Amino acid sequence: MLQQTQVDRVVPYYERFLAAFPTPAACAAAGPAAVVRLWSGLGYNRRALNLHRAAAAMTADHDGRVPQEDAALRALPGVGPYTARALRAFAFGDDVAAVDTNGVRVLARAVAGAPLTVREATALGDRLVPAGESWEFNQAMFDLGATVCTAARPSCGQCPLRRQCAWRRRQAATAIDTATAIDTATAIDTATATAIDTAIDPWRSSPTARPQSTFAGSDRQGRGRLLHALRQGGVRRSDLAAACGWPDDAPRAARIAVAVIVEGFAGWSGGKDPVLRLH
């Protein structure tokens, strides 16, 4: 639920979800439509379908439990390297780094002082995890990236890593070399802040810094509208375009419907004007 979704939005959904499906077996038995309906409002609905499929796999192959081994976790639908590592760190206490976009940003700026791919940042994070403290390490990385080492305006002055930060130290050295007056701490701090503000951010050249595509008017928006309509009941083929929010673009709506069917969310039933329904 936390993937690309803020904590404040997730908490009430998480509580309702656990109340409805307290175990993988309960989730698997409920069926995909029930899970997708309960997910309404969180977005990225494929996560809900994959969660149901993963619950079914855990029930069938792991006695209804979440497996601990990396390979077994990554074999579950919707579980990639990051999610597997997060589960290993937070559920089982394995000494691994769960590096999300925030983590890449912190590691690129504070430790490497250079652009990092997710793979490079994960390897670096693994080397930094203190033995037996993966929970604390990963939570600290999440919080630093989300609240202090932010993408647009990092609060370098309030960062607990400011004295060790590779980016800040490099710029501080440049500021000291170029400042005309460095007799006082105030002059140094001012020069350092100016240099940091104008310097190239190493994270900005990392692959994870690419901006997300615009949501308004996108296929993702139409897909979300269609799934919302399907949660309320069936959608007739003749109503697809309106349900997607594109009343004058029936071919585009039909393409979205095909994708929803192929991914396993829904299927057609009926005759001349069939109805699309959640499974």
N, C-alpha and C positions, 0 to 999 in steps of 0.2 A: 504493500500500500504506500510505503514511503518513497518508492521510486518516482522521481519527478513530481512529488506532491508534498506540500509543507505539513509539518507535524500537527499544527493546530487543526488543519482540515481532516487529518487522518484519525485522530483520537476517537471521536464519536463513532466513526465507521468501524474502527477496530473493536470497540466495545460491543457494538451491535452485532458484528460478525461473530465474535467469540460466543456471544450469548446464543446466537442461532446455530452455530456450528462449532461446538466446543472441542471436537476431535476431527482428525482427518476422515475417519469413517463416517461421521455425521455429515461432513461436507460432501463426501463422495455420494452418499445415499440421497442427498437432497436433489441432485440433478443440476445441470449447468444453468438452466433458466432461473432457478431460485437464487443461485450465486450471482448471476449477472444482474438480477433485479435488486438485490441487496447492495450491489456495488454502485448503483445509480447515483451520479453526482461526483464521483471520484475521477472520472475520465480514464483514458487509456484502458478501455474495457477488455482488451485482449488479456490483461493481467488477471481479470476475474475468471475468464475461461481457462487460462493456464493453471490458475490456482485450483480450480475444480479438478482438472486433469491430474495435477500433481497429487492431490488428495486421494484420487482414485488409484494412482500408481502406488502411493504409500500404503494404502489399505490392501492392495493386491500383493505387493512385493516385499513390504517391510513391516508386516504385522501391525499396520496402522500407526507406525512411528516415523518420525523424521530421521533419515539416516545421517550418520556423522561423516562418513567417508566422502572425500571430494568428488570422486568419480560417480558415486551413487547419487549424490546431490545434483550434479550436473546432468545426470540422465533424466531427471524429473522435468516435465514440461515447464518451460518458462524460467528455468533456473540456469543462469549463466555463471561465469567466473566470479563476478562481484557478489551476486546473491548467495552463491555457495560459500564464499569467504565470510560474508556477514553472518550467515547461520553458524558456521564453524566457530567464529569468534564469540558471538553473543549467546548462542545456545549451548555450546560445548566448551568454550574457553580455550580453543586452539590458538596457538601463538602465530596468528596470521593477520595481515593488514587487509581491511576491507576498504579499498580506495575508491571513493566516488569522485564526482567532479570537484567538490569542495576539497577533498583530500589531495587531488592532483594539484590544485591551485596552491595549497599550503606547502606541499613538498617542492614544487617548482620554484616558488619564491623563497621560502625560508631555508630549505636544505640544499637544493641543487643550484639555485641561482641561474637556472637555465630551463628551456622548454623541456617538457616530459610527455611521453605518450603514457597511456594508462598502464601498459605493460611495464614500462620503466619505473613509473611511480609506484606500482604495486611491489616490484622487486625491491625498491628503496624502502618502502614502508615495512616490508618483511624484515629487513635488516635492522630496523629501528624499534620494532615491537619488543618491549621489555618482557623477559620470561615471566609467564604467569599473570601478565597485566594487559592482555589483548583487549579486554572490555574497556578498560580505562583509556588505553591509547587510542582506540578507534573512536570512542565518544569524544575525546579531546579534539581529534582531527575534524570530526563532523562539526563540532561547536565552533572551533576556530574559523573554519571556512565559511560557516553560515552566518556568524555574528561579528567577526573581527577582520579576518583576511578575505573580505568580500570582493566580488568581481569588479564593481565600479569604483568604490571609494573605500579602500582598506584603511582601518583605524590603526595605523602602524604605532602611534604613540601609546595605545592601550594594549598592544599585543604582548603577551608574556614571552614571546620568542624574539622580541625586538633587538636584544643584544646579541643573539646568535644568528639572526636572519641574514642569509647570504646576500639577498637583494639589497637590504638596507645597509649592510656593512660595506658592500661594494660602492654604493652611492655615497655613503658617508665619507669613504676614503677619497672619492672624487671631489666631494664638496670641500673637504679640508685642503686638498691640493690646490683648489681653484679659488677658495674664499680669500678676499682681500684683508679681512679682519677676523682672526680666530682666537683672540686673546681671552674671550669669555665663552662660557658654556652657551649663553644665549645666541651668540653669533654662530657657533658651530651648529646648534639645533636648527636655527633658521636656514643656514646653508644646506644642511642635510635634508630638511623637509622640502626645500625647493628642488634639490637634485632628484629626490625620490619622486616628486610629483611630475617632473618632466622626463624622467628616465623611461626607457622601454621596459615594460613589465615582462619578465621572462615567461609568465604564464600565458600572456596574450599570443605567443607563438606556438603554444601547445595545441594539439588537435581538439582537446575538450573545450577550448575557448571559442569555437565556432558558434555563432548565434543560431538559435532555433528558428526554423522557418515560421512565417506568419500563420497564425491559426485562422483568423477571420477569412472566410471565403475558401478555405482549403478543403480537400477531401476529408481530412480528419474532422472538420466541423460538421460536414454533411453526414459522415458516418456516425458521429455522436448523436446527431438529431434522429437518425433512423433507429439507432439502438434505444434511444429514449422512447420513441413511438412504439417500438416493439415491446418494451416493458409494460406499456399500458394495455397492450393487446395486439392482435394481428394487424398487418398493413397489407391492403390489397395492392396488386401489381399496378393498378391504375392510379393509386395514391402515392406511389413511391417517390415521385419527384417532389410532391408537396411535403412529404414527410422529411425529405432530406433538406428542405428549404430552397430547392431550385425548381420551382413550378414550370419554368420554361426550358429545362435541360433534362429531359427524360433519359437520354443515353447515359449521361453522367451518373444519374441516380441508379440506373440499371447496373452500371459497373460497380458501384458501391455495394449494391445488393448481392451481386455475384461474389464479391470479396467476403462479405459477411457470411454467406452460405459456405464458401470454400473453407473458411476458418472454423466452421463448426458452430457458429452462434445460432443459426436459424435454418429453416427449410420451408419449401412451398407445400401448400395443401390446397385442394379444391380443383375446380375445373377451368372454365373459360376466363374468369378473372381471379386467379388463385390468390391465396392469402399467405403472406410471409409471417411465420411465427417462430418465437424462440424455442429451442429444443428443450 
